[in-house]
């Protein structure tokens, strides 16, 4: 099992280097689907639509939210799916360049059934994600805010408002759970 995981990471890393020679901040596909937002929830009785993004490409989310892969475990049914991919970490700085980050795959309300790595890049005014293959009906889950926890377990919620082609952060502090 460990050998197959290492082989997948090596193949994934090799393919991602080959396919992402251009700066991903200038070369990405857009996702404009509000059902992939934490604001959209399906109940157990609702049919889910199985959306599939083409893997090994850079994407920017431009739906109703600000385009961050949520870093809070989605509730069951959020983002139009019962299985979601969410970011477990903090957004890298612009100076970090392309970063390999941990993502969790939640299923039916369990926060991190599986985990993987995903390349992301902070492009100053937006974030781009290098999409990895997913199971059927597993959706990437986006939000308008990110939670940044420090060692004192204080959170800063960054809500971004667009003005003059820049995002201005509105900061609210609360306790991380």
N, C-alpha and C positions, 0 to 999 in steps of 0.2 A: 504494500500500500504506500509506504513512504517513498519507495523508488519511483512508482508511477506519479506521485505528486511532484517529486523533484524533476522528473522528465517533463511533465506538463509545464512547470515553471520555466524550465530551460527552453522548451519549444515556444512558449508564450513570449518569453523575453526576446528570443531571436526574431520571431515574426513581428513583434512590436517595433524592434529597431529597424527592420526592413521597411515596414509600412509607414513609419512616422518620421521620415527624413525632413519634411517641411515643418516649419514652426506651427504647432497645433493652434496657436492663437490666431493664425491667419488662414488655417485650412481645417475646417470642421464642418460637420453636418448639424443642422438645427433640429431640435425636438420641440414641437409646439403642440403638445398634447396635455390638456389640463387634467386628464384622468390619471396621469402619472404624478400627481401632486398629493401631498399629505392632506390637502383640503378636500380631496375626493375619496369617499369611502363607499364600499359595497357591503351589503349585509350578507348573511349566510344564504338567504333566499334569492339574492340577485345573481344573475348570470355575470360571469367575468369575461372580459374580452382579453384574449391572449395576444399581447403585442410583442413583437420580436424586433429588436434592433440588430442591424448587421454588426457582427463582432469585428474586432480589430480595426475600428475606425474611431476617430475623435468626434465627440458630440458636445454641443452646448444646449442646455435646456432654456427655452425662451417662453415657456408656458406662462400661466398667470402668476406664478411665483417668481422669485428672483434668480432661480437657476442653481441652487445648491443641492447636491445630493444630501439628503437629510443625515445628520449625525446623531439622531435620536431614534431609538428603535420604533418602527411604525407599529401602530395598533393593527389588529387583525382587520383586513378589508381595506386599509388605507392604500392609496395609489391604484385603486381599481383591481387589486389582486389579493390573494391570500398568501402569496409568497413575494417578498420584496428584498431588494438589494439596498443597503444603506451603508453609509460611510462611518467607520469607527475610528475617529481621530479628529484632528484639527486641520483646517485648511492651510496649506503651505503658503509661505510668503511668495511674492513675485520673484525674489532673488533665489528661491529654492529651485526654480525651473521645474522640469518634469520630475514628479515624485511618485514613488511606488507606495501606495497607501493600502491599509487593510479595509476591506469591506465585509460586512456580515450579510448573510442571507437568512431572513426570518421566514418562518412558515407557520401559518395558523396561530399566530400570537406568540410563538417561541422566538425570542430575540435573535439568537445567533446559532441556528442549526448547523450552518456551515460557514466557513469564511474563506476568503481568497484575497488576492492583491489586485489593485486597479491603479493604473497610471492616471494622475491628475496634474493639471497645471493651472496656476493662478495667472490669469492674463490681465491683471490690474482691475478691469471693470467687470470681469466675468470669469468663470471657471470652466475648463473643458475636461472631459473624461474620456479615456480610451476604453471603450466598451469591450468586455470579455464575454465569451459565450455563456448563455444561461439555460436553465431548464425551461421547458415550456411553461408559459403563464407566470414566469417570474419577472416582475417589473422593477426597473430602477425607480426609486422613490425620491422625489424632489420637494424642497421646502423653500420658503422665503427667508429663513433665518438659519444660522448655525449656532450651536452652543459651544463655547470655549471654556473648559474647566481648568482652573489652575490647581496647585497642590493644596490650597486651603479649602478646596471643594466649593469655592465660589464660582458662579457661572456668569458669563457675560453673554447676553443674547444680542446679536448684531442684526438689527433690521435695517435694510438698505432702502433708501429712497433716492430716486434718480433726479438730479438737478444739474444743469449745465454740463451734461455728458459725464458726470462723475457720480459715484455712489457715496452718499453721506451716511455714516453709521449713527444709529440711535441706540444708545447703550442703556440697558436695564440690568441690574444685578439681582440675582436670586440664588438660592441654594440648589446645587445639582443633586439629583436623586439617583 
